[in-house]
Amino acid sequence: MNLGLDGKVVFITGGSKGIGLACARAFATEGSRVAIASRGQENLDRARQTLAQERIEVFTAQADFSNPDQAHAAVAAAESALGPIDVLVNSAGAANRYQIDAYNAAAWQQGLQSKFMPQVNAMDAIRPGMIERKRGAIVNIIGMGGKSAQQVFLSGGSANAALMLVTVGWAGALGRYGIRVNGINPGSTFTDRVQRGMQAEAKAQGITEQEALERSQARIPLGRFGKPEEVAAVALFLASEQASYVTGAIIPMDGGMTPVI
């Protein structure tokens, strides 16, 4: 299947690890010119070295996307190096979890600043150029926490729910300019972050990490966690010409864990 992504310029926030890094690898394999952005220069350097070993070259931009000025500067640097951005993949942001008695103003701000604002700022930085060129695709990687309330993830879940609204709202507003906006809602995806969570859960319950993993996966209808590469494959499709009439879609990827419509 020809996805029509060869030569496209793709900008990926949160691209130094996890799902973002898997997206960088997937788009580069399709022939896209890829820029990855992250807050940490060390993570960017590590990602670039990892991809270089696979004969994949990427442009890197260090920026905190909760800061709109840094977001605009990172986008400008990427476009100066690679050309106008055709595809934005928003994979930045991971909100903390809190026990009920720990919710306060700082906890709510953390959810907002770690997930909602970085993705909104990235869209704000890239959108004017896409409007001028009358083309573009945006894929926001959000999370199922915005669909189903969890007591320990209310601030992060609220940010996710807000991002879903922004995603479908921009889809409606930008369609006239040839810009498509879609979202993906991963559930538990087997990244380093989830592995650390398994280690903490195993320690708390006095069981092995393998036992903790098996218990968690047993609750998922498909019987396992998702893989970053699987999320990247859906992002590829949504950004491609094969999805040319898809906009305003929010696609769940949690193995059937959350039965909502």
Secondary structure, 3 states (H helix, E strand, C coil): CCCCCCCCEEEEECCCCHHHHHHHHHHHHCCCEEEEEECCHHHHHHHHHHHHCCCCCCEEEECCCCCHHHHHHHHHHHHHHHCCCCEEEECCCCCCCCCHHHCCHHHHHHHHHHHHHHHHHHHHHHHHHHHHHCCEEEEEECCHHHCCCCHHHHHHHHHHHHHHHHHHHHHHHHHHHCEEEEEEEECCECCHHHHHHHHHHHHHHCCCHHHHHHHHHHCCCCCCCECHHHHHHHHHHHHCHHHCCCCCCEEEECCCCCCCC
